[in-house]
Structures are given as structure tokens and as C-alpha cells.
């Protein structure tokens, strides 16, 4: 059997085991300490003994679970998945069940603090008034020195996805025009690719995967990263569907598949093009779709005939040619068939081009606009809020980036009435370099919220240089992570149980209310309350210098995010309906693009995109080679199972699941390097190094290493020490900056000695 192709027996978790695991997880969530499942079972459950609140997981995750929170005497006792949601279906993941420990962790930041000497660890407590005074003084100092607030930078992303947390951006706007780090490290290349092909990123309802008769999971690991979607894969297989997983790593999802292909990283585009060529060779193209609902098909077909063969694709991607032909024919023989395009797959220098090639393959089979079909990537259809917290006016007379009076990078501080000002945009995926390079003015102060740059941004050594250049760093967080250690002031922020907000997914179509279940612990404030506190301090020192309201009511601000469009889309008359449980959008069809009216310039699916060509890429989804290797091993740094970026693994309860990091290496590669199982090793490249223990595993290819990203509160481990900021191809059109080639990283490995 070829080592790159595996046929796996169908394997489903036993419902009894899963039910017991979830029950034990819920029992373990009590704040008083670990309670055994046996003791929990012995105590009769009295629902009248609890107040029940509705919450929604605000982490950046496919599943965005709806939560029921049980409170007694003002204390969160335990949580469970909301049974009203057919997606969450009464269950949470292990991370979700750990939320009460996050709330009551002894390691939480309890009150504002200042560090005497950044990085010294010499922290002392501040009052909120003193903290805001110091911050306001610095902001006003920058404004006086520079004539604008472009020296104040905001780096914020998705550590807390509740809609009202966009009030952080609103706070910055209320101060004036500032510097914003824009873009996303997550999924931008694929977003642009789908916009070129379809006119928008819009996926089928994941619940309709049960209707699929053939499913390819391409570069995604839902068993770890979207566990609630797995039940739809299982049900589809019970109905006769076949499941193929394509991934460089033999993941838990791959272990559940009927067929697994170990593709060479960054060659997925060649594989998709080879599959597309075989459709042509066997006359398996849905010509009705290709000729009537699409444009550019004939040109793309000519490209395939002139430049692509199945053997060519096989040589590049490492999958046997006969296997490529077999799966292609199986996929085309049934309808509906679908491809789930994962975010990891597009984190390459050719990521957008690869997504376009996969889109084209699905389109050629006519599976666009079909229930149970689709090229599934993500959706933003459910995100039609008012963004009341985010949309704030600048103070009168604010000046900033002048896009009307000169080329990009030129600023005008005269304040003429005919000058159009804006914020200065810097690339979030090159944070360190952008801080080091910014001029006129330099970035002198940084506000960090909903993000941990030292765990998520790239080139750790360069980031340390950039932070050393800053005059003040303010971080809003719940734990003393690495970014907090590199900050001057830290402000404690609320958890989901302590604030009002609302949340939706970028994958499924459920809307969930997040009620404040308990009073904020210690001195924590929500992001909008922090903004109001800063506004009070600013206006006391300089009246009119900040337009953010000086008093806010979290519940009222949450209510103001709703509008008639949201109510109609979800079939509710008021936000209060959500107190009865989450609701699902009233979809005319579970299929995106079901009317086959696309939002491209032509109104059709575009095999050829002139817009893509105008933006500097190929008009057709042609093959683009991946970044060339610079060291012996490719390093892959995906999500750990029970963590999300730098969250969850830091909790003492979660350390039981994952007490230390490892680098995974194929036994043959380890033998050649003189490395034994559990030996301490040094993983290094030109930008840094990581020292940790090795685990031998055939789940990893011979020329790859895998280190799962996580933050350990007691360890110095950081995958970003050896990950640079090399850009992906696409992303700038829709997110403001290209993506980052997280998985195009190369290292060497040796015994630590």
C-alpha cells in the first residue's frame, strides 16, 4: 500500500461513552473543585435550585456553541450545551466545559496593574482611576507631540468574538484617527479566492452535510476543531456517503475517514487541477453548470489540457495517479457531493490559488448551489448587526492619514476642511516589522485587546525588538500571558459569564444570546466599560477629546446591536426571544447560491476572474508552486486538541490533558538524526529556536515536523520563535492585508545535548 493513501475502517464513538464523558465534564466544572461523576450522580438534580442563563462561546471557532449556564447563590455551578440548538445539541467540547474554571481561576488578573520596568515582573496594583489617568496622559502627550494620534496603535483580533467587543475599535475611533493593525492571520487567502470565484464567501448550512453522498474534508480537522460537525459526517456515512480526508498529517478526522491522502504541504492546488483534468478526460463535467451558470470554463478547460495531467499532479502532490482517478470518478458519479475546505490549507504562499483550484473542481461537477453540496469555506450572512459599539465618531478637528492630499504614507496635520482623513492601516501579519518601520509618526503606544501577539504574531525575536521601541503598551486580558509580560499596564476584562453580548458563527446559522450570569469578578470590566472609563479620564483632562459615552449599560448596548433585518432573518420579534434558547436563520434553502445568482462582476461563477488578474494574480485558477524549502524539515503548527491559540491550556484543569508540548517526528527521520522517543531536542531556523521533547509518530511525514501551538503558563514554549511573517498570496482585497504562510516554515532538528 502506498504510504500516502490509507483506507480506514468506519469508527464512531459509542453514544454511552460520549454521554458519560460529557456528564463527567459537566460535573468537573463546579467551582468548588473537582467533583467526581459518581458523586454528581448520587446527588439528585433539582432544576428549581438554579438560575439558568443563556451564554454563547465567544472563541474563534467554527462551532460557536450555545450554552446553558446554571447559577446558584451568585456562583456559576456548571454549564452544558443548549439543547435547543440542533448544532450544539446539548453538548460542549472539553474546552467549553472548562469555562467555569476560567471564570474562577486563581490565575485571573483581578485588578489594574502597572509593571515597573517592562518585563521585570515587578507589578503593583492600580486603581481604575489611576490606570485611566496614566493612559489618558500618554494619549494626550502623543497628540500634542505629533499633532495627531497616529502614534497610538490598536492590535485586536478574535480572542473574544462577542459583537459588543467591537467597542474596542469604537473606543479608538472616539479618540481620533489612530493606527490600526488590519487583516487576519486566519483565513484571508481563501476569502479572496472565493470572492473571485463566487463573488462572496458563503457556505452551505453544515447541517445539510447529512444529504451529501460524497464528502472530501480537505485540510480541516473537525474532530478537533469542529466536533459538532462530526455528527453530520457520521450520519452522511450511515446514509451511504463516502468520506475522504486530505491532509499532510494523519489527524483524528483522517482516522475516521474511508480514505486518507497524505498530500505534500502546499501542493493541494496541483492535486485539485489533476482531478479537474480527469473530469475532462472522462467527460464527467456538468456542462449545464459550466456553460450556463459560469463564465471562463472553456478557457480553463484549454489550460488544463495544455498544462495538466494526472501523472503530473501525482508527481507533485505525492498521491498515486490511479487513486486520483478513482476518487475523482466516485465524486462525480454521485450528487450531491461536497468539499470542506479547511483554513490550514490556505496558509501557504500559494494558498488563494489552491482554494481557487478546489472551487473549480467542485464547480465542474455542478455541485455549487446544491443542498448537500458546495465548496464549503465559511459565511458572514448571519453577521448583519448594527455594530453600534464599533461605529463611533472622531472628536471634532481630528487629523490623521490624509488620503486626499498626497500618496500613501504622507500625512497632513494642518486640518484643512477639504482634507479627507482616515486611520493608518498596518498589516497585522507583519506586526513587528510594521512597528519597526512606521514613520511620521512612529508607533509609540500600543493597545492590545482580544489578542495575544506574543503567542500569535510572527518572528518572536523581531516582535521583542518592536515592543522595546514602544513607549507604552496597554493590554486588556484575563491572564498574565506573554504579551502582558511585555506590557506596562494590564487591565482585567470580563469573561462571557460577566457581560452582555450576542454571537453568531462563521460556519453554522444559529444566533445566541449571551446574558450576564453573575456580577463581574474582582475589578474586571467589559471592553465597552473600559472604553467609557477612558472617556471619562480623557474628557476630565481635555474636554471634547473623546466622544465615547462616559457611562454605558452593557445590556442596553447589546440591545442596540439588533435591527429588523436580524429579527426577520432569524424569525424572531425581539432579542428577548433568545432567552428561550438560540434560534436558527430562516433559510430558503440549506444550499448557498441555490439560485445560482453569483455576486461576481458577471453574475456567474467565474472560472476566469478578470478582477483576480487586476489584483496581480492569474485570471484562471492555475498552478502556483509553494515556497521553496530553506531547511531540511517543513514545520506545521496546527491547533492543539484542547486549546485554542494561547487559550485554555493555561488552566490548571486543562494541564491534565496536555501537560507539556512535544515536537512530532517520523521514526525514520528521528533515527537519521540520532533522536529517540521523548529525547530533548532543539528545533531551529534562522529566526529562532525551541527546545522541547520529541515524540516519534508515523502520523507525520518523513520530511515534516509538527508542533501544536499553545501557551503553557509555566513553560517558555512558543512555536512563534521559529515562524516568520512570510505572506500568503491573497487576502488584501477583502481583509486589508494578505494572509500569512504559517505552514510554509522550515527548520532543522537536533538532540538538545
PyMOL commands that set and color helices and strands:
alter all, ss='L'
color gray80, all
select helices_A, chain A and resi 15-27+37-42+47-49+94-97+99-104+128-146+163-175+188-198+206-211+222-225+227-238+252-256+268-281+287-293+297-307+310-317+321-333+344-346+351-364+428-437+453-456+460-469+482-485+496-498+527-541+554-559+564-570+575-580+610-614+654-656+667-672+719-722+732-735
alter helices_A, ss='H'
color red, helices_A
select strands_A, chain A and resi 5-7+51-56+66-72+75-81+113-115+123-125+149-156+178-182+214-218+242-246+259-261+294-295+337-341+375-376+401-402+421-422+424-427+445-449+472-477+489-492+501-504+510-514+583-584+605-606+633-636+662-665+680-685+688-696+704-707+745-751
alter strands_A, ss='S'
color yellow, strands_A
deselect
rebuild
show_as cartoon
